[in-house]
Amino acid sequence: MKQMLLLLFLLLSLSFIAKAQEEPQGRLGINPPSVKWYQMATPTGRMIFPEGFDSVALRAGAIMNYERVHDQSISGNGLTKKVTAILQPLSTLPGGFSTPAPWRNEYYLTPPQNFFLGPIPWVDGLTIHEYRHTEQFSKANEGLTLPYQILMGQTGWLLNTLFTQPLWFREGDAVVNETIFTKGGRGRLPSFNMEYRALLLSGKQYGYEKAAWNSYKDFIPNPYRLGYYMTAKARRDFGEQIWLKVLDDVYQKKGFFYPFGRSMKQFMGFTPVQFYGATVKELDSLFLVTDRSLQLTASNEVIPVTTNVYTSYRFGHYLPDGAAVVLKNAFNETNTYYLVTADGSEQKLFSPGIYTEDHQTTTVAGHMMAWAESAFDTRWFNKDYSVIKTYDFETRERKQLTAHSRYFSPAPSNNGKWIAAVQIASDGKFNVVVLDAQTGSVSKTFLNPENINFSQPRWTDDDSSLVLLTLTDEGNGISLLHVNTGALTSVIGATDVPLSRPFAKGNYIYYTGGYTGIDNIYSIHTETKEIYKVTSVRFGAYYPAVSADGKKLLFSEYTADGYRLKEMELDPQSWQPLKTAPSTDLKFHVPLLKASGRDLSSLKSDTIYPIKKYHAITEGLFNLYGWFPIPNVPEYGAEFYTQNIMSTLRGTVGFLYNTNENNFHTYLRFTYAALYPVLDAQYEYGLMRKGKVYDEANSLTKEITWTENVLSGGITLPFRLTQGTHRTQLDFSGWYHYYDVNALDTTGTGEVESHDFFHAIEPVMTFSRLRVQSRQEVKPRWGQTLAVSYEKAMNEEPERLTAVGRLFFPGFYKTHSFNLGLSYKQEKVINTYRFADNFIMPRGYKPAPFETLYGIAVNYELPLWYPDIALSSVALIQRLRLNPYFDYSIGDVLTDQSILASAGAELLVDLRLFRLFVVSTGIRYSYAFNKDSERTAPVQFLVTRFELAN
């Protein structure tokens, strides 16, 4: 039992380390060396920022310090561990993170076009949210965390936090703070509350395990929402210090085994499962009261939905011929544009490229549609773009209008000549630009001396003005930008009410507003400034679009099963004046406002701190942040990890001792990615591995044990070629190796040992092009991968060439995958050293030495069942998959040829383990047709995925 637990712990921790290096916070070479960095010390630690972002750094630092001092609901004494916060302006993707390994925060400064934090400045909400995570991590850095830090350093600190603070708590607690410290925050948004309102009022109440994570079958709101309700309710019901009491108990007394739930039970009288039930019950009653008071407006469903798969239709627009276009996505289908005829039938057009939901929009005027997609720098992860694409419904021409641009929310003019868009420069400046619709050249740029955050522009009927959203420190609003003069006229002044998607038609501007607690479509008369409520729906109405004759309104209405495309007649006489509209606002946060001190929008950030240069290429290169003991019987040792906070250098140093072989193995691996080529240096001492060679004299296979000392240097040219719907990466690498090898032949009665030194070169090419997947697709519907490696000893015999590829195709149904694996290997195997490789044999056969081995693997993978069965807190079984396969390979050595064919099936289950890990595991049955070759056991246990879920 102890060995099983030890092995499990090893797998969990190693999976964490592997995943951490794949996540954004683990990537290397994220910013070009041309960026000039500066730093300042603040009361909360240090701010690192590019040239020109002094004021943003001061603002973020002031907010962090205010939050540290005035909210001690989990810190208790305000002694949050100082942290380095890095401001990242080059990426167009909004976001941020806080992590202890290595200890830092990163804030991505380009604000979302969709204002998902509410009508507040992006930097304010982002900083409050991420610094709250800093406080959570800091709280976990005390008491019983010490053994984890002794064993694993900052890696242990991070692991302990993830083990002891549920994801819903961490994210929900941060949402509470962004809500009570500002006039916005997600907790105030009707769209944030809409999803649970729809689920509960539609009778869809799921168990805690399913609600806290996710599902392949049913839509589950993300943990931010559930966590907000649960953490806010706890503070309302048990006082501001309740989470401080729980966390103090977790880290001072409870230990490792589910301490959070046991501490909740002690101080609140509820386990997480019980408190989830109480929270949902309260929400249900609150939603029910407001739901009974609604007087709904009539509308027609444009597209009859018969599927039980969660499906959404958004961004609907009328076309001149009376048809409509809409963006559809579902659990079994990625974003796709469809034409919708009068009878509701759908005609597939195409899928737009990769883009974040935080910016997504689609605008149609006349016969032209415009949208934006992401484009990426070929080298630097943090340098990307937002480019404009258009589609002409008359010519059916689709084209990319701009390149290397930072344009958002493009909108074509009614005459088809111009495209208006928001430009957010990498220096943080906002502009509205008008582009030539055919060439993409800039026709006009409007001055914005106040640097107002513009969003979602659209043209008026006569193309004389643009209606758009504005966001300032005072709130969001709607304005008209007069194209000829550049004058900006306010239509709706700055307000805390969330507004979105303005659409001008005649004397009215239609938009979505959150006045009453449920987002609905409203209209404002541009002359009288009277506001009217046009729709009254149960959960939310979005994306208004009016027909050319002004008689019909097209919009998306949210339901528990996705957004539905709706249409209604426009009758101004039936509209309800805003001043008489009743409120249905949940106001879940209101009892907490007394604890927030004051609204941070009035916070002054006028304290000046000394600023000095920060040399990202060389400063702080070596930063030992974690280590990990390896109790892998019979091998014992430890690994040590270093990564600097600017993500330019990563290193691993390992020491292992094999008690069976009495062998000491150590290794050093470093990667430096501050420059265009990525540089690698590695050294392995005492690496022992076994392999087989072919003895020509005796016509038999011999087993050799090699003990290697290898010094390596490598250079890699990475090319990120992602565009459209496919993520694409191409890498060229070149390696030099110096080998010092002892070979021990243990075949027969005696042992024969030899020793050799040689140099080797190894060029490598890897390529991957994979289409984005929907939630239910088991593999990409289209894709190609290829890895080619050639290693040759200089003036010596060892030589090896491998090529492995995979081709992905659609199956018979949307979620199925038909894919082929192709492989080729050519190698010197006759009484010579063999290079290590990861070449995979046909399933059902053990590795054997062949001079050439080539084959094909045929797979057809499909989902069988989405059970969503919870085994208490141990596992949530989410999906069952089947992969029937057939492998066929031909291996040659000298004049002998072997046919290695096998058939079988893999039965896999996707699950959440211990509420922490995403696991894909199962069994494989293989039938090997060649009885003369060494075969594996016919039934094998598989683990194909094992990583942290949060």
Order of alpha helices (4+ residues) and beta strands (2+ residues): alpha-beta-beta-alpha-beta-beta-beta-alpha-alpha-alpha-alpha-alpha-alpha-alpha-alpha-alpha-alpha-beta-beta-beta-beta-beta-beta-beta-beta-beta-beta-beta-beta-beta-beta-beta-beta-beta-beta-beta-beta-beta-beta-beta-beta-beta-beta-beta-beta-beta-beta-beta-beta-beta-beta-beta-beta-beta-beta-beta-beta-beta-beta-beta
